Amino acid sequence: MKSAAALVVVVALAGAAGCSRRSSAAGRNGDMAGMNLPAGSSPVSEPFSPDRAISLPHDEPFAPPGPGRDAFVTACVVCHSTRYITSQPPFSRDTWKGIVQKMIDSYGAHVTPSQAAEIVSYLAATNGAHRLGDEGE
Amino acid sequence: MSRPFDRRGRGMVTRRAILGLAAGFAPGLLPGRGEGAGVDARRMVLFPEKRELYLLTDRPPQLETPLHYFRQDLTPNEAFFVRWHLAGIPTHVDTRTFQLVVNGHVQRPLSFSLDGLRGRFEPVSVIAVAQCSGNSRSLFAPRVPGGQWKHGAMGNALWTGVRLRDLLDAAGVRAGAVDVCFDGLDEPPLSSVPDMVKSLAVEHARDADVMVAYEMNGAPLPMVNGFPLRLVVPGWYATYWIKALSRITVLNRAFDGYWMAKAYRVPNNPEGIEAPDHLAVDTVPISRFTVRSVFVRPEPEEQLSVGRPYEVEGVAFDYGAGIRRVEVSVDGGFHWMDARLDPELGRYSFRRWRYRWSPSVRGQQRLLVRATNHDGAGQLTNHWNRGGYMRCIVEDVQVNVI
C-alpha cells in the first residue's frame, strides 16, 4: 500500500516535470490528494534546457472613453497596463488622488500637476465611488 | 460572500478591546461586498508555460489560481499564481551564462553558474506555501486598492535547492553584517521606479529553512514563477521570495530600500490590524504569515442536496508552528465541530482538513471555518488594514442547498 502510494507520487512528479516545457501536456499530474511526501525526499530532477525563452501575450489595453483619457493612457501605461485601474473596485476621488500622488512621489511618474488633476478626474469618473451602487449582486 | 460578521469568536472581544479598534467595524459602514467587480470583468488568460488563470493585470503579470487546484496537495506549477511588481520581467534566461552573485560584506565575493550551484552544495527540499501578502485582498471591507485577489494568490509546492546559509558560508559573512538583500532579473520600466529588492536580517538569512530553489514540484520553475532560481522563505509572505534571483548582497547596515522602508508595511501588531478611521502610526515591514483556513469545497454558491452527505474540505496553514485544530460551523458560529486533519506534509505546508456534512435545511446556508496552530494562535472575526495584507479572518462560504 505504501509503495503504491509512493509510485503514484513519482509518476505525478514526472508528469509535472514534463508539463513545464509544454503546456499542451498540462493536466497529466492528476489529483495528488492523499499524497504524503516527507520533506527532504529527493524529487525527480530534469536537466535544465540551455536556453529558456517565453513571449508574453499582448493584452489589448482597455480604457473607457472620457475626459482625461489621453493624459491617463500617456502617463500611466508607460509602467503598467490599464488593468491596474480597471481591475480595481470603485474608489472615492480622494483615494484615486492619493494613488496618483503615490505614483508621482514614489515611482517618479512623469506628469505635471495639471495632468495629474486630469488623470484623477478621469479615474474618479470611470471608476469612482458613484459606481458603488453597481457593485455586488 | 465574505460579509463582515461580528457575533462570533470568543476571545475576539478581548482582543478588539485591547487594540481599541471596535469602533471602526460597524457593518453599516462597510461598502465592500467581497466580489471583485471593477470596470473590467474578471476573466481567464493563458500565459506561457501556464494553464488558464484569472487575469488581474497583464503588465506586469498578476495571475490568480482557481480554487479547485487546491484540491491537490501540491499546487501544479502550471497553475501556480503569478505576481510581479515591475514591467521589465525576465522572458529569456541563458542557463549557460546565468550567474548568481553573492557579494557585499563578505570575505570572498562569489559567483555561481547553475551547474556550479547544483554541483557544489547539498540539495535540500521543503514543502512550503507561497502566499502573496495581499492574498484575499478583494474580501477586505472596506475595500482597499491593490491587486484584487480572492484566495488564489497562494500555492503549496515542494521546493528543492540549496540552503542560503551554505552560500553565505561559502562567501564568508564578515563580522558586523546586519541585513542580506536579494535582487532578481526583473527591471523597473523607468529609472525613477525603485528596483524590487528585499532584505532579511542576517540571522534569518542563516536559518536552515531559507533556500535558493532551482526546482518546484520536481521541475524547473516556470519563467513567470522565477526561473531559474527563487528565494524560498518558508512561513513568510512571498514578497520576500525574490524571483529570478541573481544577486545576494550582505550589508553591514540595515537595508533601507523602498520595498522595505516604504512598501509592504503593516501595523506593528501580530495580525497587522488597524481601523479605517484610526490608521496605525507605528508600522513595520510585513513578515510571517498569519493563521489561515480556506474552504476549497464547496465553492461559493455551489449547489448541495438536502440530506446527502457532502465532504467539505479546505486547507489551513500558518507561519510554521503547524496547524493543531480546524473547526467548522454550519450554524453561523454558534456551534463548532472539529474537522478531520489529513497527515501533516511539513510544518510550512497546506494542512488539508475535511468535514462531513449532511445539510438538513434547504436554502442558502453559510459555513464557517477557523484554524488554530500549535502556538495557540487562531483567527479573527474582524481584520482590516489599509494595505489589504495578512488576512487572518474566520472564512465563510455560502452554498445553496436544494
Contacts between the chains, C-beta under 8 A, distances in Angstrom:
chain1	res1	chain2	res2	distance
A	13	B	158	7.9
A	13	B	217	6.5
A	13	B	218	3.9
A	13	B	219	7.8
A	14	B	218	7.5
A	16	B	74	8.0
A	16	B	76	6.3
A	16	B	77	6.1
A	16	B	217	4.8
A	16	B	218	5.7
A	16	B	219	5.3
A	17	B	218	5.3
A	17	B	219	4.1
A	19	B	76	7.3
A	19	B	77	6.9
A	19	B	78	5.6
A	19	B	219	7.3
A	20	B	49	6.3
A	20	B	77	5.7
A	20	B	78	7.4
A	20	B	219	4.2
A	20	B	220	5.9
A	20	B	221	8.0
A	20	B	222	6.2
A	21	B	49	7.7
A	23	B	46	7.7
A	23	B	48	7.2
A	23	B	49	5.8
A	23	B	50	6.7
A	23	B	51	7.0
A	23	B	78	6.5
A	26	B	51	5.0
A	26	B	76	7.7
A	26	B	78	4.9
A	27	B	51	7.7
A	29	B	72	8.0
A	29	B	76	5.8
A	31	B	71	6.6
A	31	B	72	6.0
A	32	B	72	4.4
A	32	B	73	5.0
A	32	B	74	5.5
A	33	B	71	5.9
A	33	B	72	6.1
A	33	B	73	6.1
A	33	B	352	7.2
A	34	B	73	7.8
A	34	B	342	7.9
A	35	B	73	5.1
A	35	B	74	7.2
A	35	B	345	7.7
A	36	B	343	5.4
A	36	B	345	6.7
A	37	B	73	7.9
A	37	B	74	7.6
A	37	B	127	6.5
A	37	B	158	6.2
A	37	B	345	6.3
A	38	B	346	7.7
A	39	B	125	6.2
A	39	B	126	5.1
A	39	B	127	5.6
A	39	B	345	7.6
A	39	B	346	4.2
A	39	B	349	8.0
A	40	B	124	7.1
A	40	B	125	5.7
A	40	B	126	7.8
A	41	B	125	6.4
A	42	B	123	6.9
A	42	B	125	7.0
A	42	B	160	7.7
A	43	B	125	6.4
A	43	B	158	5.9
A	43	B	160	5.6
A	43	B	215	6.5
A	43	B	217	7.3
A	43	B	218	3.6
A	44	B	218	4.6
A	45	B	160	7.8
A	45	B	215	6.6
A	45	B	218	7.0
A	46	B	218	7.9
A	46	B	219	6.1
A	46	B	220	6.8
A	48	B	95	4.5
A	48	B	114	6.1
A	48	B	220	6.0
A	48	B	228	6.8
A	49	B	95	7.2
A	49	B	220	8.0
A	50	B	94	7.0
A	50	B	95	5.6
A	50	B	96	5.4
A	51	B	92	7.6
A	51	B	93	7.7
A	51	B	94	5.2
A	51	B	95	6.9
A	51	B	96	7.5
A	52	B	92	7.0
A	52	B	93	5.1
A	52	B	95	6.8
A	52	B	220	7.8
A	52	B	223	6.2
A	52	B	227	6.1
A	52	B	228	7.6
A	53	B	91	6.2
A	53	B	92	4.2
A	53	B	93	7.8
A	53	B	223	7.9
A	54	B	47	8.0
A	54	B	48	3.7
A	54	B	49	6.5
A	54	B	91	5.2
A	54	B	92	7.7
A	54	B	223	4.7
A	54	B	224	7.3
A	55	B	48	6.7
A	55	B	91	6.6
A	56	B	47	7.1
A	56	B	48	7.1
A	56	B	58	7.9
A	56	B	59	7.6
A	56	B	61	7.2
A	56	B	89	7.7
A	56	B	91	6.2
A	57	B	45	7.0
A	57	B	46	7.1
A	57	B	47	6.4
A	57	B	48	7.8
A	57	B	58	7.2
A	59	B	45	7.4
A	59	B	55	7.5
A	59	B	58	3.7
A	59	B	59	7.2
A	62	B	40	5.8
A	64	B	39	6.3
A	78	B	189	6.3
A	78	B	190	6.6
A	79	B	87	5.8
A	79	B	189	4.5
A	79	B	190	6.2
A	79	B	193	6.4
A	80	B	57	6.8
A	80	B	59	6.1
A	80	B	60	6.8
A	80	B	87	6.2
A	80	B	189	7.8
A	81	B	57	5.6
A	81	B	58	5.0
A	81	B	59	4.2
A	83	B	40	6.5
A	83	B	55	7.3
A	83	B	56	7.0
A	83	B	57	4.3
A	83	B	58	5.9
A	83	B	59	8.0
A	84	B	57	5.5
A	85	B	38	7.9
A	85	B	39	7.6
A	86	B	38	5.3
A	86	B	39	4.4
A	86	B	40	3.7
A	87	B	36	7.5
A	87	B	38	4.7
A	87	B	40	6.0
A	87	B	42	7.6
A	87	B	56	5.4
A	87	B	57	6.2
A	87	B	147	7.8
A	87	B	148	5.6
A	88	B	38	5.2
A	88	B	145	6.1
A	88	B	148	6.5
A	89	B	32	7.0
A	89	B	36	6.8
A	89	B	37	6.9
A	89	B	38	6.0
A	89	B	138	7.6
A	89	B	143	4.6
A	89	B	148	6.7
A	90	B	38	7.9
A	91	B	143	7.6
A	91	B	145	6.5
A	95	B	145	6.6
A	99	B	145	5.9
A	106	B	194	7.5
A	106	B	258	6.9
A	106	B	262	6.5
A	106	B	263	7.8
A	107	B	190	7.2
A	107	B	192	6.3
A	107	B	193	4.8
A	107	B	194	7.5
A	108	B	190	6.1
A	108	B	191	7.8
A	108	B	192	2.4
A	108	B	193	6.6
A	109	B	192	7.9
A	110	B	190	7.7
A	126	B	39	6.1
A	127	B	38	6.6
A	127	B	39	5.2
A	131	B	39	7.9
A	132	B	31	5.4
A	134	B	37	7.7
A	135	B	31	7.7
A	135	B	32	8.0
A	135	B	33	6.3
A	135	B	35	7.3
A	135	B	37	5.7
A	136	B	33	4.1
A	136	B	35	6.2
A	136	B	37	7.7
A	137	B	33	7.9
